[in-house]
């Protein structure tokens, strides 16, 4: 590449980065609507209400469910144009309304039967939806012109047929409006007396219009009974705080990572910093362009992705340094480094992507938001590492940065005896995991439950309140809880402080709408709390069993799919089983942390588990890739030489494993330091998982493969 071309490439990349960064800053700062709106925010960020209804009618038909969904959709659109209504399972309907200011009033209004009225020319109601047996969209030939027209065919009950016949006979040639929830949805002119219980409404321009009118009429005649199964009321101030703290964590983290990368990798670190900046801004742009709803766990997924985006660059830079150490020119080293790093990058990211896909498939709500942002992060991190970093490095080389000292050379390290120390590693892991099971047993024996299951799993109501000032645990027990117990006539009230803030989480039995309103009034009148900061969650035990099953299935399915992929790529099931065993190790270690630290097991638990599965498998595959490469260089293989291969492979990749873990840990630690309660709940076990994942990749996975290679399979080594 010529010097002038290198300069041009750098200028284009920097100008493009500046443009995208400016675009991203506008998106993040925008508060407008329509074309000027910013990224779609979930309920936990924008504030609002999410309600899941259970249909009490046994075995509701698809038509009944569709009609009810339409009715609710028309109702919630009056609150927010971004509201959505969708079906869950066979007999549940979820309503999501972000940005509302009076969520409690919405809870009172939603789910009530629709009001369908047939009025005479004077506006008097002569028939309601109860007298309509059925309504269907159809087409027929116009008796006058012969052209096809779109109509709605009505079938009335016996009572409705009698009334309808009488009214239509008296009002031929006049308009008799059909009104749904005080809105005229059709104004047909009576052509003739209709006495047979069958009627046709004409005048629709399209079949879709006829179908919509038919659905509205059917809705008025339905009596599906809905009961509130799960509801969430989220204060908007929680969202603004979450965004500001997450952005602060991201900004500080990016600066620290940039300093670390430049200090450790020099010129390569500069390229990585530019690529990382491109990654961060592209994530914001993609979220906006594809209208992906951003949630609190989604923010965690993005910032976690910033740490993970470093990984591909670290793999490449390590390879480049190795090539320089072999005496190759910087130009050739860059070329060879990218080529040799490709397989590890692809395999690691694909397996992580599999975990993210399973999370998107099996998860719900905010967990899906996390999965989508994680998938975006994986794709963009690969693009920026393999395209942007490569272009920048070649351009920097072209403009004159050709001295090998500016890139560094990989020092030859004496292989560390990891395989010989495997009994110690295995024993340490067994000890930690056993401590977790013992802790769960003790917790259960004390009546506290093996794990600290959150309300998503056991049912009840959790109310998070920003008290405006710091309270000690003693003050909470003596000055606040007695008021709540007296109000609710219940002694089953517990409290948990949110460290680093003035927020307190109160856990109580399940509260109905009136009790939640009374509790809000108590906080406002007795303690001067701003009720817009109060958020409450109410989830039934029916949801809890399904969420637990989803968590288990998500882990199982992700593990099976990754096992199949690794088996295919490495052509040896022992690599796959070793990797899955290491993942099982990490899952059990995280369970130990949840048990001993009494961390709340909720929806973020699934995200934590699958994130660590993806993170750990990525680290393990990088080492396995080096084992596979070193095995090809061996003409013969025995137990002693296999030991040398494993020790050499781990030693060669250990700096990459540690550097990636350090940068990822920095981002998650900053999330924990600056984050709100929901982010802290995600970040703490994730830090444990990062440590465990790094340990298992270095000290467990390859050691297990060595054992399997020596004792199992046709090609076992003796």
Secondary structure, DSSP 8 states (H G I E B T S, - for coil): --HHHHHHHHHHHHHHHHHHHHHHHHHHH--BSGGGB-S-B-HHHH-EEEEEEEE-STT--HHHHHHHHHHHHHHHTTT-TT-EEEEETTTEEEEEEET-S-HHHHHHHTTS---EEEE-TTS-EEEEGGGEEEEEEEEEE-TTT--EEEEEEEEE-HHHHHHHHHHHHHTTTSEEEEEETTEEEEEEE--S---SSEEEEEEESSHHHHHHHHHHHHHHH----EEEEEEEEE-HHHHHHHHHHHHHHHHHHHHHHHHHHHHHHTHHHHHHHHHHHHHHHHHHHHHHHTT--B-HHHHHHHHHHHHHHHHHHHHHHHHHHHHHHTT--HHHHHHHHHHHHHHHHHHHHHHHHHHHHHHHHH--THHHHHHHHHHHHHHHHHHIIIIIHHHHHHHHHHTT---GGGT----------TGGGHHHHHHHHHHHHHHHHHHHHHHHHTTS-SSEE-HHHH-EEEEEEE-SS---HHHIIIIIHHHHHHHHT-S--EEEE-TTSSEEEEEES---HHHHHHHHHHHHHHH---GGG-EEEEE-HHHHHHHHHHHHHHHHHHHHHHHHHHHHHHT-HHHHHHHHHHHHHHHHHHHHHHHHTT-EESHHHHHHHHHHHHHHHHHHHHHHHHHHHHHHT-SS--HHHHHHHHHHHHHHHHHHHHHHHHHHHHHHHHHHHH--HHHHHHHHHHHHHHHHHHHHIIIIIHHHHHHHHHHSSTT---
